[in-house]
Amino acid sequence: MLGIILLGPPGAGKGTQAKKIAAQFSIPQISTGDMLREAVKQGTEMGRQAKSFMDQGGLVPDEVVIGIVKDRLQAPDCAKGFILDGFPRTIPQAEALDRVTKELNKEIRVVLSLEVDEKELMERLCGRRTCTGCGAMYHVKFNPPKAAGKCDKCGTALIQRDDDKEETIRTRLVNYKKMTEPLLRYYQGSGKIRSVRATGDIDAIYAGIAKILQ
């Protein structure tokens, strides 16, 4: 059973690499946001609790998130393993996850920490542009549109979203470091953490990850 936690700052490529892992090892990629939305949609007990907080614009408390994670890990598609993308984010969440996996007789086998220099992260994130019409994503350097400022698909104007602006990104990175560095220390104690240099070619980065997982 291959239980994986994927850690990394915004822009490190967690989603991209998680999809590759999921495809090769036939295990689901589980993100907290997706889980919350699905639990609300399904109308589960935990989903109803989460919805009451989300409707008021508040953060969903840890105990509700943990309950939703527990429900999700019991789904049939998690029998061979799972990838947790964006969870846990704090030490209390990591401790609660340990209790849940033990209770369910599952195990976190490896914690992958994707590492990228801050300068490169800023370039990746600040260069993103989004189509206001169809939602297509571009990048001024890595995936520019054919005509500057216009979507190739529908011709609508491209914008830089507020959460892709430099000031916002720096705040997100500070928060990530504050919350996640203690998490890295927590998992180092268990010997499960593996660092992955997440710069350069996407397939080359994945080759390094696949080698660790095999």
C-alpha positions as CSV (number, residue, x, y, z in Angstrom):
1,M,0.0,0.0,0.0
2,L,1.6,3.2,-1.2
3,G,0.5,6.2,1.0
4,I,2.2,9.4,-0.2
5,I,2.2,13.0,1.1
6,L,3.2,15.7,-1.3
7,L,4.6,18.9,0.2
8,G,5.9,21.9,-1.6
9,P,5.4,25.7,-1.9
10,P,2.9,27.3,-4.2
11,G,4.2,26.9,-7.8
12,A,6.4,23.9,-7.1
13,G,4.4,21.6,-9.4
14,K,2.6,19.4,-6.9
15,G,-0.5,19.0,-9.0
16,T,1.4,18.2,-12.1
17,Q,3.6,15.5,-10.4
18,A,0.6,14.1,-8.4
19,K,-1.2,13.4,-11.7
20,K,1.8,11.5,-13.1
21,I,2.2,9.5,-9.9
22,A,-1.6,8.7,-9.9
23,A,-1.4,7.5,-13.5
24,Q,1.6,5.3,-13.1
25,F,0.7,3.7,-9.8
26,S,-3.1,3.7,-10.2
27,I,-3.8,5.5,-7.0
28,P,-6.0,8.6,-6.5
29,Q,-4.7,12.1,-6.0
30,I,-6.6,13.6,-3.1
31,S,-6.6,17.3,-2.5
32,T,-8.2,18.9,0.5
33,G,-10.3,21.3,-1.7
34,D,-11.6,18.5,-3.9
35,M,-12.5,16.4,-0.8
36,L,-14.4,19.2,0.9
37,R,-16.3,20.0,-2.3
38,E,-17.2,16.3,-2.9
39,A,-18.2,15.8,0.8
40,V,-20.5,18.8,0.5
41,K,-21.9,17.6,-2.8
42,Q,-22.6,14.1,-1.4
43,G,-24.2,15.6,1.7
44,T,-22.3,13.4,4.1
45,E,-22.4,14.3,7.8
46,M,-18.9,15.8,7.6
47,G,-19.8,17.6,4.4
48,R,-22.8,19.2,6.1
49,Q,-20.6,20.4,8.9
50,A,-18.0,21.8,6.5
51,K,-20.7,23.6,4.4
52,S,-21.9,25.5,7.5
53,F,-18.4,27.0,7.9
54,M,-17.8,27.5,4.2
55,D,-21.2,29.3,3.8
56,Q,-20.1,31.8,6.5
57,G,-16.7,32.3,4.8
58,G,-14.8,30.8,7.7
59,L,-12.0,28.2,7.7
60,V,-13.2,24.6,8.1
61,P,-11.9,23.3,11.5
62,D,-9.3,20.6,11.7
63,E,-11.6,18.0,13.2
64,V,-14.0,18.4,10.3
65,V,-11.2,18.2,7.7
66,I,-9.8,15.1,9.4
67,G,-13.2,13.5,9.4
68,I,-13.5,14.1,5.7
69,V,-10.0,12.7,5.1
70,K,-10.9,9.6,7.1
71,D,-14.0,9.1,5.0
72,R,-12.1,9.5,1.8
73,L,-9.3,7.1,2.7
74,Q,-11.9,4.4,3.3
75,A,-13.1,4.6,-0.4
76,P,-12.4,1.5,-2.5
77,D,-10.0,3.4,-4.9
78,C,-7.6,4.0,-1.9
79,A,-7.1,0.3,-1.3
80,K,-3.8,0.3,-3.2
81,G,-2.7,3.7,-1.9
82,F,-3.3,7.4,-2.2
83,I,-1.5,10.8,-2.7
84,L,-2.4,13.6,-0.2
85,D,-1.8,16.9,-2.0
86,G,-1.9,19.9,0.2
87,F,-2.6,18.0,3.4
88,P,-1.5,18.0,6.2
89,R,-0.5,21.6,6.5
90,T,0.2,21.8,10.3
91,I,1.7,19.6,13.0
92,P,-1.8,19.0,14.7
93,Q,-3.1,17.8,11.3
94,A,-0.1,15.5,10.8
95,E,-0.6,14.0,14.3
96,A,-4.3,13.5,13.6
97,L,-3.5,11.9,10.2
98,D,-1.2,9.5,12.0
99,R,-4.0,8.4,14.3
100,V,-6.4,8.0,11.3
101,T,-4.1,5.9,9.2
102,K,-3.3,3.7,12.2
103,E,-7.0,3.2,12.9
104,L,-7.6,2.3,9.2
105,N,-4.6,0.1,9.0
106,K,-3.0,2.3,6.3
107,E,0.4,3.8,6.3
108,I,2.2,6.9,5.0
109,R,5.2,5.3,3.3
110,V,6.9,8.4,1.9
111,V,6.7,12.2,2.2
112,L,7.9,13.9,-1.0
113,S,9.1,17.5,-0.4
114,L,9.4,19.4,-3.8
115,E,12.0,22.0,-3.5
116,V,12.3,25.1,-5.8
117,D,14.3,28.3,-5.3
118,E,12.1,31.3,-4.4
119,K,13.3,33.3,-7.4
120,E,12.1,30.6,-9.8
121,L,8.8,30.3,-7.9
122,M,8.2,34.0,-8.3
123,E,8.9,33.7,-12.0
124,R,6.6,30.8,-12.4
125,L,3.7,32.3,-10.5
126,C,4.0,36.0,-11.4
127,G,4.1,35.1,-15.1
128,R,0.8,33.3,-15.1
129,R,-2.1,34.8,-17.1
130,T,-5.7,33.7,-17.2
131,C,-8.4,34.1,-19.9
132,T,-11.4,36.0,-18.5
133,G,-13.6,34.2,-21.1
134,C,-12.8,30.5,-21.1
135,G,-10.4,30.2,-18.1
136,A,-7.5,29.0,-20.2
137,M,-4.1,29.4,-18.6
138,Y,-0.9,30.9,-20.1
139,H,2.5,32.0,-19.0
140,V,4.3,35.1,-20.4
141,K,7.6,33.1,-20.7
142,F,6.8,29.3,-20.7
143,N,3.5,29.3,-22.5
144,P,2.8,32.7,-24.1
145,P,-0.4,33.3,-26.2
146,K,0.1,33.8,-30.0
147,A,-1.1,37.4,-29.7
148,A,0.0,39.3,-26.6
149,G,-2.7,39.7,-24.0
150,K,-5.3,37.6,-25.9
151,C,-6.5,34.1,-25.5
152,D,-5.6,31.7,-28.5
153,K,-8.9,29.9,-28.0
154,C,-11.5,32.6,-27.7
155,G,-9.7,35.9,-28.3
156,T,-10.8,37.3,-24.9
157,A,-8.4,39.4,-22.8
158,L,-5.9,37.7,-20.5
159,I,-5.4,39.0,-16.9
160,Q,-3.0,38.5,-14.0
161,R,-5.2,37.2,-11.1
162,D,-4.8,38.9,-7.8
163,D,-3.3,35.7,-6.2
164,D,-0.7,35.6,-9.0
165,K,0.6,39.1,-8.1
166,E,4.0,39.5,-6.5
167,E,2.9,40.9,-3.1
168,T,0.3,38.1,-2.7
169,I,2.7,35.4,-3.7
170,R,5.4,36.6,-1.2
171,T,2.8,36.5,1.6
172,R,1.8,32.9,0.5
173,L,5.4,31.8,0.5
174,V,6.0,33.3,4.0
175,N,2.9,31.5,5.3
176,Y,4.0,28.3,3.7
177,K,7.4,28.4,5.3
178,K,5.9,29.3,8.7
179,M,3.5,26.4,8.6
180,T,5.5,23.8,6.7
181,E,9.0,23.9,8.0
182,P,7.9,22.5,11.3
183,L,6.1,19.7,9.3
184,L,9.3,18.8,7.5
185,R,11.0,18.4,10.8
186,Y,8.1,16.3,12.1
187,Y,8.4,13.9,9.2
188,Q,12.3,13.9,9.2
189,G,12.0,12.3,12.6
190,S,10.2,9.3,11.1
191,G,12.7,8.9,8.3
192,K,10.0,9.1,5.6
193,I,10.8,12.4,4.0
194,R,12.5,12.5,0.6
195,S,13.6,15.8,-1.0
196,V,13.1,16.3,-4.7
197,R,14.7,19.1,-6.7
198,A,11.7,20.3,-8.6
199,T,13.4,22.6,-11.2
200,G,13.9,22.0,-14.9
201,D,12.1,19.5,-17.2
202,I,8.8,18.1,-15.8
203,D,9.5,14.6,-17.0
204,A,13.0,14.6,-15.5
205,I,11.6,15.7,-12.2
206,Y,9.1,12.9,-12.3
207,A,11.8,10.3,-13.2
208,G,13.5,11.2,-9.9
209,I,10.2,10.8,-8.0
210,A,9.4,7.5,-9.7
211,K,12.8,6.2,-8.7
212,I,12.1,7.1,-5.0
213,L,8.7,5.4,-5.1
214,Q,9.9,2.2,-6.7
